[in-house]
Every structure is written in C-alpha cells, then in structure tokens.
C-alpha cells in the first residue's frame, strides 16, 4: 500500500484524534501530549507534502518529548507530601494507645489519609487511650503530633 503524500496530514490529524480519545479514558496526560505533538507533523506535511514520512515521525517524537518536558516544567503542582499534610492537619481521631512526648501512641482517624487510618502519634502532654484528639502537625513520614480536641 502506497501512502499518498498529499493527504498524509489527515493521517496525523486522525492519529491525534485517536490519542485524544485514549486520553479521555486515562488520567495521565500522556496521550494528550502525544496528540498535541501530532499536530506539528500534520502542519509540516500540510504545507510541504513532499516531506518524508520518516522525517515526520522524527518530528513527532521530538515534539512529544518537548510537550512532556514543557508540561512538567510549567505545571504548578503541589508535591504529594504537601497534599497529605494539608489533609492530615485538623483531622480528628481517637487514640487506640496512649501517648506522650516520649512514647508513641496509635491514632485512629475517621477517614483514611494516604491509604492509612492508623498512624503513630506523639503529644506534648500525656493523653490517655480512647481520647478524642486533633492532629496538629506531621512530624515524620508516618508520625503525627496530636493534642486534645478543643470543643
């Protein structure tokens, strides 16, 4: 089968459209940038139909990398740990095991955060088990600082 170089730009548009449909079913934005990158060889082959298919594919690959790089550099996303910290601070839970400044306790949260509903915790003052507490700070990866819940 011979490819008609006069209409190859339509092939790039169709590839971009298919990749956009793929993106509708994913959440990664990977196919989106592949679809956007397909517009560049489409434009090149539209304005100069004699450009070789190999060159167009190379341009498409370079454009995909450029789009992905720009997306990563320009998107202003919080780090995952910052998002977890925002969710944790202010959460109310119940101590399953008493805690104080030296001994870690076990906090049971009402809703899981980062896939966990049970966290280790410390407190400035001794707090007995089965006490409602509020998370005031994240101390370590899986360690929280808690205080009495203020009613």
N, C-alpha and C positions, 0 to 999 in steps of 0.2 A: 504494500500500500504506500503510495507516494503522498507526502504531505504537501498541500497547496500552500506555498509561502505567502500568497496574497491574503489568505484568511487565517493564518496561524494565530493572529492576535485574538481572534474569537476563542481559540482553544485556551489561551491564557485567562480570558475572562471567565470561561466555563470552569476552569480549574480553581480560580479564585472564588467563584460562587459555591462550588462543592466544598471547598475548605471553610467557607463561612457557615455552611450548613453543618459541617462537622463541629465547628466551634459552638454552635447552639446547644450541642449535647455534651460539651465539656466545660470545665471551669478554669482551664489552664492558660488561656490566651495564646497558646502555642499555634493553633491553626489560624487564628486571627492574623498573626503577623506573616504567616505563610501566604494567606490570601491577599493581604495588602502588598506583599512583595511581588505577587504575581501580576500586579498592575504595571510594574516597571517594564518587564519584558513585553507585556501587551502593548504598552505605549511605544516601545522601541520598534517592535515588529509592525505596528500600525503605520508609523512614519517612514520606516525603511524595511519593506517586505523582504529585501534580499539578505538580511542579517541571518547568519546560520543558526540553526536550532541549538547547536552545542553552545554557541556564544550566549544565546538567550537563557539557556539553563544555568550557565555560569553566573550570569547577571542575576537570575532569580535566587540562586544560593547565596550570593553576596548580599543581595537585598534582604533576604531572610535574616542573616546574621546582623546586618545593620539595624533592622527593625527591632529585633530582640534586644540588641545592645541598647538602643535608644529607650526602649520601654523600661529596661532595668534601671537605667540611669535617671530617667525623668520621672518615673512614677514615685510618688511620695507615700510609701507605705511604712506603717509602724513595724517595728520588729515584733515577732511573736511574743517575746517575753514582756514587752511593754503592754501588749493587749491582755495578757494573762494577769499582769499586775493590776491593770485597771478593773478587771473583773473581780479580782480577789479582795481588794481593799474595800471594806464596808460590808463584806458578806457576814452573815450571822450564822453561827453554828453552835453545836453542843459539844462540850468536852467529853470524850469517852474515857480519857485518862487524865488525871490531874497534872498540872504543870506549874512551873515557877521559873525563875531566871536561870537556874542551873539544870533542871530536869525537864526533858522534853515530854510534852503530853501529846495526846491524839485528839485532833479536832475533826468532827463530822459535819460537813457542810450540807445545807439543804439541797443544793443543786451542784452537780459535778462541774468542776472547772479544770480544763486541760485533761479531761478524762478521769479525774480523781475526785472522790467525795470525802476521802480520808487523808488528812495532812498532819504532819508533825508540827508542834507549835511550842512556843515559849511565852512567858509572861513576866512582867516586871515584879509582880507580886503573886504569891501563891493563889491558885484558883482550883477549887475542888472539882472533881468529876461531876458530870451531869449539870454543869452550869452553862447558861447561855452566854456566849461571848461574841465579840465582833473582831474581825481581822483588821489590824491597824497598819501592818507593814509586812512586806515579804523580805525575809532575812537571807534565805538561801534558795537553792533550786526547788526544794520540797519542804522548806521550813518557814513558818509564819510566826509573826508576833501578834498576840491577841490581848484583849482587855475585856473587863466586864462590859456587858451590853448596857448602855445608858438608856433608861426608859423615859 
